[in-house]
Each structure stands twice: as structure tokens, then as C-alpha cells.
């Protein structure tokens, strides 16, 4: 880049190489971080830049503008598969594990909001999202609730038994004149 007379001139070879590198990175990973685009000198709207670079009918179709990255629509399929498995197995999933590590928690939340499996589960009340990044099936929640209820009942019964034993021991240790009349 050469500055002069209030203008900035960028050689065409540099621009072509930069565009080719960004295209290659996006096609390889399915996303590009906004910070990386800025480092490459992309100062315009990153989504528009990528749409122009990748073409509206090719990889540029269906781009997702997330919090810190611009991703292809295929990224949603990764999280959707994990959520679908959680519903079908009665389990849960941490969606960030299905996505690239460069995705921020906010990115993961935005991707989960677009997952068809999550949308169906919310509508049918067969699953929910916790803390923005964890998808939990209703079956898993019910299993946890049952386990917690069993634990609570056991703890309450043990507490009652301890109180009864303590009361019995206190009555046995009290002098005959202090015992209540029967």
C-alpha cells in the first residue's frame, strides 16, 4: 500500500492474493473470524465482502453473521446433529464441542438458535437450552429429577431417623422426674 496525496493505493497483486487466501480459508473451515478479516485489511462489511468474494449462489449463499465469525450455513448442521442425537438418546450436548474452537459462546448460542432440532424440541417441549450453549433433552431432565427426588427422600428419611434416635437418647438420659407423664 502506498499513501500519497490523500489517497491509498493497493497493488492489484496484493488484493488478489488477499482475496484468494480468505476464500481458501473460508472454504477449508466454513468460517472466517471478523478479527482475521480486519487484519487482512477488510474494512467494509465482512458479510458483504464474503458474499461478493464467494458468490451469491456458491459458498456465499446462506452466510451467518455471528458475534465474532461469519460462517457458512453448513456450520448449523454440526450443532443440529448433536442436538438431534441428544433428543433421540435422551441425553444432552455441549454445542461448542460440535463447533470450531474459535467460536465464542455467543456464536454458539446464535448457532443453536438456528438449529432445526432445537427449534422442534422447544416447540414440542422435548428439550431446552441451558446457559446458551448446552442443549438438554426433556428425558434427561426427568431422569435427573427422579434421581434428585430419590436422594431428597433418602436424606429426609435419614434426618427423621437421626432426630428420632436423638430424641430417644435424650429421653433415656433424662431423670425420671423430668420425663413427661404418660
Secondary structure, DSSP 8 states (H G I E B T S, - for coil): -EEETTEEE--HHHHHHHHHHHHHHHHHHSEEEHHHHHHTT--S-HHHHHHHHHIIIIITTT-EE-SSEEE-THHHHHHHHHHHHHHHHT-EEEGGGGS-TTS-HHHHHHHHTT-HHHHHHHHHTSEEEETTTEEEEHHHHHHHHHHHHHHHHHHHHHHHHHHHHHHHHHHHHS-GGGS---
